[in-house]
Amino acid sequence: MVTTGELWATLGSVMASVMFVSAIFKQYFPYQLWGYVEKYSQKLFRILYPYIEITFHEFSGDRLKRSEAFSAIQNYLSTTASLHATRFKADVVKDRQSIVLSMDDRQEVTDEFKGIKVWWVLRKNIPKTQSFSFYPATDEKRYYRLTFHKSHRELITGPYVNHVLAGGKAITVRNRQRKLYSNNPSKNWHFWRSTKWSHVFFEHPATFDTLAMETKKKEEIKKDLKKFSEGKEYYEKIGKAWKRGYLLYGPPGTGKSTMIAAMANFLNYDVYDLELTTVQDNSELRSLLIDTSSKSILVIEDIDCSLDLTGQREKKKEKDEDKEEKNPIEKKEKEDGESKKSKVTLSGLLNFIDGLWSACGAERIIVFTTNYVDKLDPALIRRGRMDKHIEMSYCCFEAFKMLAKNYLDIDSHELYAEIEIMLAETNMTPADVAENLMPKCDEDDTETCVKNLIEALKAAKEEAIKKAEEEARLKAEEATKKAEEEVRSKAEKEEKEKHAKENETSSSSAKENGSIANGNENTSN
């Protein structure tokens, strides 16, 4: 009887012999003959091996975008892997209250569909050229391999694959943990992280119920958001990319960032905070857009301060180039500084939000915020790009009542009437109102906080009056100064005209005297 050791020894000898013969065949026989051998050996293998394999790669389109099929399969197998796999990867989801286990690399999991058994395995392609580095190789590509008997081809490639994708997407929605993304500098895109966006869990508590704004305006925004989120078929019917732009504008402290958080919580969307100053050029801007997911809000805050997008940068650069650079060190430093500046143009940004590249992805909201809407190029905020303009203004009485409910848990107070009058006369942001309503110590009760707000409103009113008086005084002084300059300019002009007239008269007299003298001289001759 053959022992296990002898069996393995025989198998090893056979494999070594096959490898030796294969090497000799490749070395001494023409490659055309080797091609025929390889072709027919594969046919023989397919006849003897009755299984079909399908691979689902993690990235598609030259690694520009992560495959949705790969993500869906990963989530679907997270339920099956916990029953069969022996090595797992753990992830915390759903407000950090639960843990999801997924299969680790090179693990095989068995699944069954209508009595048919299939096998899943997670693998990755290792680069052929190995080199020492502090970072893992960036070209490693993971993929899932599905194996099944060829007699079940139609059932597995159709209903089963659709079942897996639908189940994975349902698990994604159920375990969805919203995230706040920030774009990484492009110099870090090719290191071990190899990602364009880094993220943290999005845990901002703001909602429309706690937002300090008129109820009518909040309801209008909520209806608009809901209509957008349910409008997939409508956008397809009208032939428009499934996206919508919102422009939030108003003074600092009026709740623009809080509005974005409330929108994300209302729609259950991720938030991508795009910092334009770290984007080198339009090509990087497009790459960042492609790498965002659907059901997301892309935010560019204070866009009027992010970049000079009005064309003035080019004019300034041309003007500076006309000046002679006398110091070569300063010239070099200036050139280095220019090379580090973002080269994102207005045209690139417009194409980003409303061009062909804006259709890469769906169910996406783009939000711009600004303190000074007049500074923005009209082409940037026109309808179709920024579809809805929302003014975030100073605190009104209705917004104050919401803040009082949030901070002091009161619906009414005897001083509300006085506060309503003062809010109508004084500009104060919701942030300042909230700060005055917030108790600073255990001794601060409702009465104290309300009175603090009244005192702050009085101080703000007095300051506004002083500021208005100062502006009026400066304006009067400027008008007086301008009038004095006009009088002085007029007097100087009259003086110049007088001197010119006198000089003209003197010149005429001199000419007449010269003519008389010449006449007398001719007479004497």
HELIX and SHEET records of a PDB file:
HELIX    1   1 THR A    4  TYR A   28  1                                  25    
HELIX    2   2 TYR A   31  LEU A   48  1                                  18    
HELIX    3   3 GLU A   68  HIS A   84  1                                  17    
HELIX    4   4 LYS A  150  HIS A  152  5                                   3    
HELIX    5   5 ARG A  153  LEU A  155  1                                   3    
HELIX    6   6 ILE A  156  TYR A  160  3                                   5    
HELIX    7   7 VAL A  161  ARG A  174  1                                  14    
HELIX    8   8 SER A  186  ASN A  188  5                                   3    
HELIX    9   9 THR A  215  SER A  229  1                                  15    
HELIX   10  10 LYS A  232  ILE A  238  1                                   7    
HELIX   11  11 LYS A  256  LEU A  267  1                                  12    
HELIX   12  12 LEU A  276  THR A  278  5                                   3    
HELIX   13  13 ASN A  282  ILE A  290  1                                   9    
HELIX   14  14 ILE A  303  SER A  306  1                                   4    
HELIX   15  15 GLN A  312  ASP A  322  1                                  11    
HELIX   16  16 PRO A  328  LYS A  340  1                                  13    
HELIX   17  17 LEU A  346  ASP A  354  1                                   9    
HELIX   18  18 LEU A  356  ALA A  359  5                                   4    
HELIX   19  19 VAL A  373  LYS A  375  5                                   3    
HELIX   20  20 PRO A  378  ILE A  381  1                                   4    
HELIX   21  21 PHE A  397  LEU A  408  1                                  12    
HELIX   22  22 TYR A  416  GLU A  425  1                                  10    
HELIX   23  23 PRO A  430  LEU A  437  1                                   8    
HELIX   24  24 THR A  446  SER A  524  1                                  79    
SHEET    1   A 4 TYR A  51  HIS A  57  0                                        
SHEET    2   A 4 LYS A 141  HIS A 149 -1                                        
SHEET    3   A 4 ILE A 116  ASN A 125 -1                                        
SHEET    4   A 4 GLU A 108  PHE A 113 -1                                        
SHEET    1   B 2 PHE A  59  SER A  60  0                                        
SHEET    2   B 2 LYS A  65  ARG A  66 -1                                        
SHEET    1   C 2 PHE A  88  VAL A  93  0                                        
SHEET    2   C 2 SER A  98  MET A 103 -1                                        
SHEET    1   D 7 TRP A 197  PHE A 201  0                                        
SHEET    2   D 7 LYS A 179  ASN A 183 -1                                        
SHEET    3   D 7 ASP A 270  ASP A 273  1                                        
SHEET    4   D 7 SER A 296  ILE A 300  1                                        
SHEET    5   D 7 ARG A 364  THR A 370  1                                        
SHEET    6   D 7 LYS A 243  TYR A 249  1                                        
SHEET    7   D 7 LYS A 388  GLU A 391  1                                        
END                                                                             
